[in-house]
Amino acid sequence: MITKLDSVLLPRKKFIYHFKNMRWAKGRCETYLCFVIKRRVGPDTLTFDFGHLRNRNGCHVELLFLRYLGALCPGLWGYGGTGDKRLSYSITWFCSWSPCANCSIRLAQFLTKTPNLRLRIFVSRLYFCDMEDSREREGLRLLKKAGVRISVMSYKDFFYCWHTFVARKQSNFKAWEGLHQNSVRLARKLNRILQPCETEDLRDAFKLLGL
């Protein structure tokens, strides 16, 4: 674990406060990002690293993660530990908020230049995605085009994070009221955002049918 990152485990109350997928998340101004890194060092061998980050000094957590990427993923750009060979990495994020438009653009640009890095993002809540013409919606679509798999966190994802990233002191994860309903609602919303073309086609078909 890289010592410059936040401590490995999140306090229980902090995890629930920031990751709770409530409909109106008033006061949750920070984004917390829990990550798992897998590195392929052989045909069938994977090594792991994990931890969490949050916004610092006005820098959004997604861009902060990129600052540490060289240390977290040695050999990603063809140097460090394995000579000039470029290693392949798979990274999974669990984020309390989906990325803002600017972070999505920066991430998409970075990933198009780093084909040996795969990123999957699970989000607890959607950031400023209520408006149809939201820049944040466009940003999420841009990430999808860049090959990022984006999903809304379900019960099993919260359960996994609880047992992987939280200082739980042997306590079991207990779902809060509305977790499943909010997860389903947000997943449907995200699906509509990421598939605008299909939605538009359906609307045209409905018009033709007089519906």
C-alpha positions as a printed NumPy array, in Angstrom:
array([[  0.   ,   0.   ,   0.   ],
       [  1.227,   3.477,  -0.873],
       [  1.614,   5.438,   2.373],
       [  0.734,   8.775,   0.761],
       [ -2.826,   7.573,   0.214],
       [ -5.49 ,   7.79 ,   2.874],
       [ -5.486,   5.038,   5.485],
       [ -6.442,   1.681,   4.03 ],
       [ -9.728,   1.255,   5.893],
       [-12.631,   3.683,   6.232],
       [-14.383,   4.233,   9.575],
       [-17.83 ,   2.614,   9.569],
       [-19.823,   5.817,  10.114],
       [-17.891,   7.652,   7.414],
       [-18.549,   4.91 ,   4.862],
       [-22.28 ,   4.867,   5.557],
       [-22.524,   8.666,   5.552],
       [-20.755,   9.147,   2.237],
       [-21.893,   6.024,   0.365],
       [-25.537,   5.928,   1.441],
       [-27.518,   6.005,  -1.811],
       [-30.228,   8.297,  -0.492],
       [-32.289,  10.323,  -2.951],
       [-31.283,  13.733,  -1.573],
       [-27.685,  13.567,  -0.326],
       [-27.528,  16.999,   1.284],
       [-24.144,  17.931,   2.719],
       [-22.215,  15.189,   0.899],
       [-19.793,  17.573,  -0.792],
       [-16.841,  15.181,  -0.929],
       [-16.367,  12.155,  -3.149],
       [-14.862,   9.018,  -1.679],
       [-13.222,   6.51 ,  -4.016],
       [-12.395,   2.946,  -2.993],
       [-10.225,   1.077,  -5.46 ],
       [ -8.983,  -2.405,  -6.29 ],
       [ -6.049,  -2.883,  -8.677],
       [ -5.247,  -6.113, -10.477],
       [ -1.966,  -6.578, -12.334],
       [ -1.21 ,  -9.385, -14.74 ],
       [  2.354, -10.602, -14.186],
       [  1.953, -13.914, -15.994],
       [ -0.558, -15.886, -18.029],
       [ -2.705, -16.758, -15.013],
       [ -1.292, -14.668, -12.165],
       [ -2.812, -11.537, -10.646],
       [ -1.494,  -9.365,  -7.856],
       [ -3.741,  -7.023,  -5.891],
       [ -3.652,  -3.628,  -4.238],
       [ -6.496,  -1.686,  -2.665],
       [ -7.289,   1.463,  -0.688],
       [ -9.349,   4.616,  -0.751],
       [ -9.044,   8.317,  -1.517],
       [-11.131,  11.463,  -1.096],
       [-11.015,  14.988,  -2.496],
       [ -7.996,  16.99 ,  -1.292],
       [ -7.057,  20.657,  -1.619],
       [ -9.68 ,  21.325,  -4.265],
       [ -8.564,  18.4  ,  -6.434],
       [-11.299,  15.948,  -7.374],
       [-10.598,  12.418,  -6.244],
       [-10.627,  10.95 ,  -9.776],
       [ -7.776,  13.216, -10.868],
       [ -6.   ,  12.677,  -7.557],
       [ -6.018,   8.951,  -8.262],
       [ -4.283,   9.574, -11.589],
       [ -1.493,  11.401,  -9.743],
       [ -0.732,   8.22 ,  -7.809],
       [ -1.137,   5.905, -10.788],
       [  2.573,   5.615, -11.518],
       [  3.242,   4.371,  -7.992],
       [  0.18 ,   2.123,  -7.897],
       [  0.765,   0.612, -11.335],
       [  4.535,   0.262, -11.947],
       [  5.294,  -0.701, -15.518],
       [  2.072,   0.809, -16.855],
       [  4.036,   3.042, -19.231],
       [  6.79 ,   0.535, -19.923],
       [  9.227,   1.084, -17.081],
       [  9.724,  -0.007, -13.5  ],
       [ 10.368,  -3.513, -12.308],
       [  9.986,  -5.276, -15.654],
       [ 12.349,  -3.318, -17.885],
       [ 10.619,  -1.773, -20.875],
       [  7.694,  -4.178, -20.933],
       [  4.3  ,  -2.533, -20.51 ],
       [  2.106,  -4.35 , -18.014],
       [ -1.661,  -4.637, -18.2  ],
       [ -3.828,  -3.424, -15.323],
       [ -7.478,  -3.684, -14.407],
       [ -8.829,  -1.131, -11.915],
       [-12.203,  -1.069, -10.189],
       [-13.547,   2.047,  -8.474],
       [-16.395,   2.278,  -5.987],
       [-17.339,   5.976,  -5.808],
       [-19.8  ,   7.803,  -3.578],
       [-20.6  ,  10.121,  -6.539],
       [-20.321,   9.604, -10.281],
       [-17.595,  11.752, -11.93 ],
       [-18.297,  15.357, -12.864],
       [-18.122,  16.378, -16.533],
       [-14.552,  17.697, -16.372],
       [-13.239,  14.581, -14.616],
       [-15.018,  12.366, -17.146],
       [-13.353,  14.226, -20.013],
       [ -9.902,  13.975, -18.414],
       [-10.371,  10.285, -17.664],
       [-11.579,   9.502, -21.18 ],
       [ -8.613,  11.33 , -22.698],
       [ -6.212,   9.468, -20.426],
       [ -7.695,   6.051, -21.134],
       [ -7.565,   6.483, -24.908],
       [ -3.803,   6.965, -24.524],
       [ -3.417,   4.009, -22.138],
       [ -4.856,   0.928, -23.86 ],
       [ -3.235,  -1.451, -21.358],
       [ -5.402,  -0.024, -18.542],
       [ -9.018,  -1.063, -18.036],
       [-11.318,   0.818, -15.692],
       [-14.661,  -0.169, -14.211],
       [-16.639,   2.299, -12.087],
       [-19.402,   1.552,  -9.597],
       [-21.21 ,   4.626,  -8.232],
       [-23.486,   5.041,  -5.247],
       [-25.17 ,   8.218,  -6.527],
       [-25.347,  10.164,  -9.8  ],
       [-23.814,  13.636,  -9.731],
       [-25.919,  16.417, -11.346],
       [-27.579,  14.075, -13.83 ],
       [-31.195,  15.194, -13.442],
       [-31.243,  17.549, -16.431],
       [-31.536,  15.956, -19.882],
       [-28.835,  18.243, -21.326],
       [-26.515,  17.935, -18.323],
       [-22.775,  18.046, -19.098],
       [-22.377,  15.314, -16.499],
       [-24.582,  13.023, -18.587],
       [-22.46 ,  13.715, -21.645],
       [-19.357,  13.016, -19.585],
       [-20.646,   9.581, -18.562],
       [-21.429,   8.756, -22.183],
       [-17.91 ,   9.835, -23.117],
       [-16.481,   7.452, -20.511],
       [-18.541,   4.621, -21.96 ],
       [-17.185,   5.376, -25.43 ],
       [-13.667,   5.239, -23.941],
       [-14.357,   1.673, -22.798],
       [-15.249,   2.316, -19.15 ],
       [-17.911,   0.057, -17.663],
       [-20.132,   2.154, -15.404],
       [-22.678,   0.652, -13.006],
       [-24.765,   1.713, -10.025],
       [-23.851,   0.003,  -6.754],
       [-26.253,  -2.703,  -5.608],
       [-26.529,  -4.425,  -2.238],
       [-23.771,  -6.911,  -3.125],
       [-21.415,  -4.027,  -4.028],
       [-22.046,  -2.237,  -0.728],
       [-21.567,  -5.574,   1.034],
       [-18.248,  -6.113,  -0.779],
       [-17.03 ,  -2.6  ,   0.079],
       [-18.027,  -3.051,   3.71 ],
       [-15.935,  -6.199,   4.028],
       [-13.025,  -4.876,   1.935],
       [-12.595,  -1.184,   2.726],
       [-14.248,  -0.581,   6.133],
       [-12.824,  -0.926,   9.628],
       [-15.922,  -2.854,  10.679],
       [-14.566,  -4.715,  13.718],
       [-16.308,  -7.945,  12.688],
       [-19.695,  -6.217,  12.371],
       [-21.885,  -7.334,   9.489],
       [-23.227,  -5.019,   6.828],
       [-26.841,  -3.962,   7.409],
       [-28.767,  -2.479,   4.511],
       [-30.301,   0.916,   5.239],
       [-33.903,   1.688,   4.429],
       [-34.446,   2.251,   0.713],
       [-31.079,   0.829,  -0.404],
       [-32.536,  -1.611,  -2.931],
       [-35.244,   0.723,  -4.242],
       [-32.809,   3.603,  -4.71 ],
       [-30.265,   1.324,  -6.368],
       [-32.858,   0.082,  -8.887],
       [-34.066,   3.625,  -9.584],
       [-30.535,   4.932, -10.154],
       [-29.572,   1.922, -12.296],
       [-32.529,   2.576, -14.585],
       [-31.621,   6.237, -14.774],
       [-28.004,   5.455, -15.617],
       [-29.107,   2.991, -18.28 ],
       [-31.23 ,   5.704, -19.926],
       [-28.277,   8.109, -19.81 ],
       [-25.819,   5.662, -21.348],
       [-28.195,   4.561, -24.101],
       [-29.665,   7.834, -25.424],
       [-29.755,   6.666, -29.029],
       [-31.821,   3.608, -28.25 ],
       [-34.164,   5.741, -26.143],
       [-34.604,   8.259, -28.943],
       [-35.35 ,   5.464, -31.418],
       [-38.027,   4.079, -29.121],
       [-39.619,   7.492, -28.753],
       [-39.757,   7.87 , -32.531],
       [-41.354,   4.443, -32.798],
       [-43.926,   5.41 , -30.175],
       [-44.768,   8.552, -32.172],
       [-45.251,   6.512, -35.337],
       [-47.556,   4.177, -33.442],
       [-49.5  ,   7.103, -32.052],
       [-48.581,   6.277, -28.442]])
